[in-house]
């Protein structure tokens, strides 16, 4: 399953560009948070992490949509890898496989 995570820093920001990317990637499920990525306490992020399963692929527009600190990013990627989940960042052309 392809999961796409969208995050905008504020409610005023528009997620349309990221949603178009999700559509282009043929995402099966999209999770959207409209708040700062300064920490991992984000409602839709938490729902996504509870939902995503081994063999799934998580895609974001950029690494900054997933995590704002290197420490958080490494923690997330380690958890995904340990669970057999692939992570792809489109902007940086990063693929955890």
PyMOL commands that set and color helices and strands:
alter all, ss='L'
color gray80, all
select helices_A, chain A and resi 16-24+43-51+63-66+70-82
alter helices_A, ss='H'
color red, helices_A
select strands_A, chain A and resi 2-8+29-34+57-60+86-89+94-95
alter strands_A, ss='S'
color yellow, strands_A
deselect
rebuild
show_as cartoon
